[in-house]
Amino acid sequence: MDVHERILQLCRERNWSLYKLAHEAGISETTVYGWFNDNHFTPSRSSIEDVCSAFGISVAAFYHDIDLDKLTPQQTELLILFDQVPDKKKSVVLDIVRSFAEK
């Protein structure tokens, strides 16, 4: 399963249209439909976070059914550990990772 299939799966589970997802996630309809039209754009990290928030799931839970064989063991461990971080501290962890990624 890829990111697009996972989004569609979550929509089906909740009986949501892409239109409803866009509104619940606060993402433009054009952006959401762009993920599934001929362009087949990949959602950005922030869009995935918005989608997860709309669905009421963590990012780790979103990626749980994604093809994990495409992730390295370290990436998988990072997702698992991040899901265990208290919600109040997740932004701090993200800031730290971003600071390393920028260098």
C-alpha positions as CSV (number, residue, x, y, z in Angstrom):
1,M,0.0,0.0,0.0
2,D,1.3,3.5,-0.8
3,V,0.4,6.9,0.6
4,H,-2.4,7.4,-1.9
5,E,-4.0,4.0,-1.2
6,R,-3.8,4.6,2.5
7,I,-5.6,7.9,2.2
8,L,-8.3,6.3,0.2
9,Q,-8.6,3.4,2.7
10,L,-9.0,5.8,5.5
11,C,-11.7,7.8,3.6
12,R,-13.6,4.5,2.8
13,E,-13.4,3.5,6.5
14,R,-15.1,6.8,7.4
15,N,-17.3,7.0,4.4
16,W,-15.7,10.3,3.5
17,S,-15.3,11.8,0.0
18,L,-12.1,13.5,-1.0
19,Y,-14.1,16.8,-0.8
20,K,-14.9,16.0,2.9
21,L,-11.3,15.1,3.6
22,A,-10.1,18.4,2.1
23,H,-12.5,20.4,4.3
24,E,-11.8,18.4,7.4
25,A,-8.0,18.6,6.9
26,G,-8.1,22.3,6.0
27,I,-6.4,21.6,2.6
28,S,-7.6,23.0,-0.7
29,E,-9.7,20.7,-2.8
30,T,-7.4,21.3,-5.7
31,T,-4.5,20.0,-3.7
32,V,-6.3,16.9,-2.5
33,Y,-7.7,16.1,-6.0
34,G,-4.2,16.7,-7.4
35,W,-3.0,13.7,-5.4
36,F,-5.3,11.4,-7.3
37,N,-5.6,12.9,-10.8
38,D,-3.3,12.3,-13.7
39,N,-0.5,14.3,-12.0
40,H,-0.6,11.9,-9.1
41,F,1.3,14.4,-6.8
42,T,2.6,13.1,-3.5
43,P,1.2,14.8,-0.4
44,S,3.8,16.9,1.5
45,R,4.7,16.1,5.0
46,S,2.6,18.9,6.4
47,S,-0.4,17.7,4.3
48,I,0.0,14.2,5.7
49,E,0.0,15.7,9.2
50,D,-3.2,17.6,8.4
51,V,-4.8,14.5,7.0
52,C,-3.8,12.6,10.1
53,S,-5.3,15.3,12.3
54,A,-8.5,15.2,10.3
55,F,-8.7,11.4,10.7
56,G,-7.7,11.6,14.4
57,I,-4.7,9.3,14.0
58,S,-1.0,9.8,14.5
59,V,1.5,10.0,11.7
60,A,2.9,6.7,12.8
61,A,-0.5,5.1,12.6
62,F,-0.9,6.5,9.1
63,Y,2.3,4.9,8.0
64,H,1.6,1.7,9.8
65,D,0.2,0.0,6.7
66,I,2.4,1.7,4.2
67,D,5.0,-0.6,2.6
68,L,7.4,-0.7,5.4
69,D,9.9,-2.6,3.4
70,K,10.6,0.7,1.7
71,L,11.7,2.2,5.0
72,T,15.1,1.5,6.6
73,P,15.1,0.0,10.0
74,Q,16.2,3.4,11.4
75,Q,13.2,5.1,9.8
76,T,10.8,2.5,11.1
77,E,12.3,2.9,14.6
78,L,12.0,6.7,14.4
79,L,8.3,6.5,13.5
80,I,7.7,4.0,16.4
81,L,9.6,6.2,18.9
82,F,8.0,9.4,17.7
83,D,4.5,7.9,18.3
84,Q,5.5,7.3,21.9
85,V,6.6,11.0,22.5
86,P,4.0,12.9,24.5
87,D,1.9,15.2,22.2
88,K,3.2,18.3,24.0
89,K,6.8,17.4,23.1
90,K,6.4,16.3,19.5
91,S,6.9,19.8,18.1
92,V,10.3,19.9,20.0
93,V,11.3,16.6,18.5
94,L,10.4,17.8,15.0
95,D,12.3,21.0,15.5
96,I,15.4,19.1,16.5
97,V,15.1,16.7,13.5
98,R,14.5,19.7,11.1
99,S,17.6,21.4,12.5
100,F,19.7,18.4,11.7
101,A,18.1,18.0,8.2
102,E,19.0,21.6,7.3
103,K,22.7,21.2,7.8
